[in-house]
Amino acid sequence: MSDIQIKICGVKNQEIARHAVDAGANFIGFIFYENSHRNITIKNCEQILSEIKDLTIPVAVTVNPDDNLLDELLRIGFHYIQLHGQENYEMVKRIKLKYNFKIIKAFGISSFSDLGGLVKYEPFVEYFLLDSPPQADIQGGTGHIFDWKIIENLSITKNFFLSGGLNKDNIISAINLQKTSYFDVSSGVEDSEGIKDKQLITEFIDKAKNII
């Protein structure tokens, strides 16, 4: 597949955001979820957005967000929002109609049955994100891969991000599935939990985008 699109998720500071942009990240995810080691405040994110929002696509990553958070995300300039919790069809539809965000809806995948509910969301999302199942209160960034055989026969009209345990050593295998051109990485470009590593970001993006 050509035109590989990379999302670096869980960025917390200006230096890493700028490095990810310079390295070629197409999307950068900012996590607004207090239980995450990658959580960022509205204030800090607003400062980062002022520099990078015209250079890449910023994505606000949320877990069952309330209207107060959604209002703030809209105010500081987000156009893309990732719903990474237990948001049901009615909630996704309401957010789309009320706020007109471009929505990435995440699903934890552990069996073929988990794919069955995707179709009804398609009218209200721009992308899906297929991730490893959540662990306890950790909704993503666990560093675990789900069984990619589950998506071999996936048929949906919207593009999806493949996520869950990606790193510089397995991104080629992920691309070779030829199921998607969109890939999301978080823990795979960290040297410790929640701390992004510039070299790992560069290596991951270079390896992904140099595929012929």
C-alpha positions, 0 to 999 in steps of 0.5 A: 500500500502506498501513501502510509499515514502515521498517527503519533498518539499520546504527545504531551509537550511542544518539543515532541510534537514538533519533532513528530511533525518534522519526522513526517507524522500525519496525525498527532493525538493528544490524550484528555483522560486523567487515568492515562500516563499520557494525559495533557491539560487543555492549557498545555495543549492549546499552547502546542496547537498554536504552533503545529495545528497547520502542519499536521492533523491534531486529534483530541483523544477522549474517553466517554467525554462530557459536553464540557470537555467537548466544548473546550476542545472545540474552543481551542481548535480541534476538528478531529476527535477520537472516541476511545471509550464505551461511546455507543451509537447514540452518543457518537451520533449526538456528538457528530450532529451537535459538534460536527467533529471529524470522528475517529471511533476506537474499538477494542478487538478480541474476536470476530464478533467485535467487528459486527457492530462497526457498520452502523457507526459508518454514517457518523465517523471519518475513521475507525481505530482498531486496537487491543482490548482495554485492560482495567481502566487503561483504554489504549496504549497497552503495547499489546497486539491483537490477533490480526487474523481477525481483520483479514476479511473485514469489509467496511466503507471507511478507512481504519487506523490499525493500533495496538502494540505497533513498533519499528520491528512490526510495522512492516508486517502490519503494512504487509497485511494490506488492509489499511494505510493508517497506523497509530502508535503510542507505547511503541515510540516510548522509552518509558511509559508515557515518555516519547523518544525522538529517535524511536519516532523517527525510526518508526515513521521512516521505516513505515514510509519507505515501504515501496 
